[in-house]
Amino acid sequence: MATKVMNFKMEETDILDMKQVAAVFNMTVTDILKKGAKEYVEKLKRDPFYRLTVNVQEASAEESEEILSEIDNLSDDDLTIASTKRFTV
């Protein structure tokens, strides 16, 4: 798998905090960031909004509002995935 470089800004105090934690656990700050980002993305992918809209590539503002409205009215039972089917239009 290819590795790419990314730059981003963080508060200096957060960076120092991560450096301190990384040193205690004999890790790099990169290891902490990669693990944290991976766990957060996995959490977001379990979110009902993501699960119901991931296959919608381009939706208008009206369609997006309709989807969000429907999601708000769903129960936990409604959100249980029983099966999945993919089709191309």
Secondary structure by P-SEA (a helix, b strand, c coil): cbbbbbbbcccaaaaaaaaaaaaaacccaaaaaaaaaaaaaaaaaacaaaaaccccccccaaaaaaaaaaaaacccccccccbbbbbcc
